[in-house]
Amino acid sequence: MSLAARVHVIVVNYQTPDLLDTAVRSFVEHYPDVPLLIVDNGSRDASRDVIETLHADLANVSSLQLEENRYHGPAMDLALRHVDVDYVFLLDSDTKTMRGGFLEEMLARSEEPNVYGVGKIAEVNERGFAATRGIPVLVSAYMLIDRERYLDLPPFIHHGLPALQNFRAAAEAGYRLEPFPVDEYIEHFGRGTAERYGYGLGWKGRLDYLLNKLGF
């Protein structure tokens, strides 16, 4: 079975059309046959015009237009339930794909026993902040996950680390994450949307930050 038949790429966008254009075009340059779904999170700027142009220029790009901003985690969850494929590669809008070859290797590693996801691994505490020893998570900017296993786990949510509960449950279920140096293939600029618009977490986000600082 071809790579294009087994993997679907998902990119969530919220009012960062300049970043989105770079992320999509640079990925498609290296993987023109792999389907890519753009989820637009209720943007009210030029994003929809950019998405229409990407549709016109790139054969395997589709989109899902949301009427309001559901935030990154719920939008990823919606997309994972929208596509029907074995594996999903989640790609942030603030990225640029520098070279190909990574999807093939990541897919091969995902087929090893009990592997749930493949990518760059970090460890975080119960609140989602970096920790020396903690919960293993994949950096969500560029990660490959097993969609069928995802559907049996808690969904991605609106959180500073949307996949935290999902990855914690995956570990408890006996699944493992497989490391892969995807950052050697894709440049992640970091906080592209959050830098402009924040995380939209309100008092809960501030409380989590404060309690983490205090060691709780």
Secondary structure, DSSP 8 states (H G I E B T S, - for coil): --HHHHEEEEEEESS-HHHHHHHHHHHHHH-TTS-EEEEEES--STHHHHHHHHHHH-TTEEEEEESS---HHHHHHHHHHH--SSEEEEE-SSEEE----HHHHHHHHHTSTTEEEEE-EEEE-TTS-B-SSSEEEE-TTEEEEEHHHHTTS----SSSSTTHHHHHHHHHTT-EEEE--GGGTEEE---TTHHHH----HHHHHHHHHHHHHT-
